[in-house]
Structure formats: structure tokens, C-alpha cells
């Protein structure tokens, strides 16, 4: 069984680092149950990680935030529980359950949790031409 690490590094709370089993392939998963809320923390779990991109699910407890950052690739964010504040190049967006947004490559962005939320982020690296 392959293992992956949860990410570290947050602005407001804590992130937990642990080895977790990779999701079973060819098996149905209930997305909101892949990851739990942990008080005062942001938790991330990699679903798929390849050299050509990755899919990650994250949970944010209310009041948590991730520091501003940039990525060299477009990133698609999809809300699977709750609501989040996403700031892209200083423009604020509120995303609710079922909504998504593309964060453009090289755009500074950050996440704030006015309430608990869970999201999936998808990054595809291959074929990037900008």
C-alpha cells in the first residue's frame, strides 16, 4: 500500500503531518468523508499525485487561513462542503458548496475560512504553454 504525506505550513492554525494510505483505486469514495475536520487546523490529503499534476482534498476549521502563495499552473478549486473566502490578486470571492473557480497560473491567492469548509484542488501540469 502506497503512503503519502499531509502538507505542512499555515498562517493561522496548524497542519497535521502524518502518513496516510493512498485511496484505493477502482473503488467508490464519498468525497466529504475522505477527510475530517480537526479543531484549529487545516488538513490536506493527496488523492492522486503524479508528475503531470495532482488532486488534493482539504478541510479548514472555522477561522483558519492559508498564507498567500502562487503556483506556476492553473488550479481548479471545487467546494464540497461549507463556504470559503478565496482571494485571487486581491479580489475576494465567496465559494459555496458545489461552486468552483480557476485560480490562474502565477496569480497570488489565499484562502480564509469564515466557517468550516472542504474543497478539492486539481492541478494539471502537462501541456501548460504560458
C-alpha positions as CSV (number, residue, x, y, z in Angstrom):
1,X,0.0,0.0,0.0
2,X,1.4,3.4,-1.0
3,X,1.6,6.1,1.6
4,X,1.6,9.9,1.1
5,X,2.3,12.8,3.5
6,X,-0.1,15.6,4.5
7,X,1.3,19.0,3.8
8,X,2.7,21.4,6.4
9,X,2.7,25.2,6.7
10,X,-0.1,27.5,7.6
11,X,-0.6,31.1,8.6
12,X,-3.3,30.9,11.3
13,X,-3.5,27.4,12.8
14,X,-1.8,24.2,12.5
15,X,-1.5,21.4,9.9
16,X,-1.1,17.8,10.9
17,X,1.7,15.7,9.2
18,X,1.0,12.0,9.1
19,X,1.4,9.1,6.8
20,X,-1.9,8.0,5.3
21,X,-2.8,5.3,2.9
22,X,-3.4,6.2,-0.7
23,X,-7.1,5.9,-1.8
24,X,-8.0,2.6,-3.2
25,X,-8.2,2.6,-6.9
26,X,-11.3,1.3,-8.7
27,X,-13.3,2.0,-5.6
28,X,-16.2,4.4,-5.0
29,X,-15.4,7.2,-2.4
30,X,-17.7,9.6,-0.7
31,X,-15.8,12.9,-1.2
32,X,-16.8,14.7,2.0
33,X,-15.8,11.6,4.1
34,X,-12.3,11.4,2.7
35,X,-11.1,14.0,5.2
36,X,-12.4,15.1,8.6
37,X,-12.4,18.5,10.3
38,X,-9.9,18.9,13.1
39,X,-10.3,21.8,15.5
40,X,-8.0,24.8,14.9
41,X,-6.4,23.1,11.8
42,X,-6.2,22.8,8.1
43,X,-5.8,19.2,6.9
44,X,-4.9,18.1,3.4
45,X,-4.8,14.7,1.8
46,X,-3.5,13.9,-1.6
47,X,-5.9,11.8,-3.6
48,X,-3.6,11.5,-6.7
49,X,-0.1,12.8,-7.1
50,X,1.8,12.4,-10.4
51,X,4.5,14.4,-12.2
52,X,1.8,15.8,-14.5
53,X,-0.5,17.0,-11.7
54,X,-2.3,16.3,-8.6
55,X,-5.7,16.2,-6.8
56,X,-5.9,17.2,-3.2
57,X,-8.8,17.4,-0.7
58,X,-8.6,19.8,2.2
59,X,-10.6,20.7,5.3
60,X,-10.4,24.0,7.1
61,X,-11.8,24.6,10.5
62,X,-13.6,27.9,11.0
63,X,-11.2,30.8,11.5
64,X,-8.3,29.2,9.7
65,X,-6.4,30.6,6.7
66,X,-3.6,29.7,4.4
67,X,-0.9,32.3,3.6
68,X,-0.8,34.0,0.3
69,X,1.0,32.0,-2.4
70,X,1.4,31.5,-6.2
71,X,1.5,28.4,-8.4
72,X,3.1,28.1,-11.8
73,X,0.0,26.2,-13.0
74,X,-3.8,26.9,-13.2
75,X,-5.6,25.4,-10.2
76,X,-9.2,24.4,-10.1
77,X,-10.9,24.7,-6.7
78,X,-14.3,23.0,-6.1
79,X,-16.2,23.3,-2.8
80,X,-17.6,20.0,-1.4
81,X,-18.8,21.3,2.0
82,X,-19.4,24.7,3.6
83,X,-18.2,28.0,2.3
84,X,-14.8,29.7,1.8
85,X,-13.3,33.1,1.0
86,X,-10.8,32.9,-1.8
87,X,-8.7,36.0,-2.6
88,X,-7.2,36.0,-6.1
89,X,-5.0,39.0,-6.9
90,X,-6.8,40.9,-4.1
91,X,-10.3,40.2,-5.5
92,X,-12.4,38.3,-2.9
93,X,-14.7,35.6,-3.9
94,X,-17.1,33.6,-1.7
95,X,-17.4,30.0,-2.8
96,X,-20.2,27.8,-1.5
97,X,-21.0,24.1,-1.8
98,X,-21.0,23.0,-5.4
99,X,-19.2,26.1,-6.7
100,X,-15.7,26.2,-8.2
101,X,-13.2,28.6,-9.5
102,X,-10.0,28.5,-11.6
103,X,-7.0,30.2,-10.0
104,X,-4.8,31.4,-12.9
105,X,-1.2,30.4,-13.0
106,X,1.1,32.9,-11.3
107,X,-1.8,34.7,-9.6
108,X,-1.3,35.3,-5.9
109,X,-4.1,33.8,-3.9
110,X,-5.1,32.8,-0.3
111,X,-7.9,31.0,1.5
112,X,-9.9,32.1,4.6
113,X,-12.4,30.0,6.5
114,X,-15.3,32.2,7.8
115,X,-16.9,28.8,8.6
116,X,-15.7,25.2,8.2
117,X,-15.3,24.1,4.6
118,X,-13.9,21.3,2.5
119,X,-12.5,21.7,-1.0
120,X,-10.9,19.7,-3.8
121,X,-8.0,21.3,-5.7
122,X,-6.9,20.0,-9.1
123,X,-3.6,21.0,-10.8
124,X,-2.7,19.7,-14.3
125,X,0.9,20.4,-15.2
126,X,1.2,18.7,-18.6
127,X,0.5,20.7,-21.8
128,X,1.0,24.1,-20.0
129,X,2.1,26.6,-22.5
130,X,2.1,30.0,-20.7
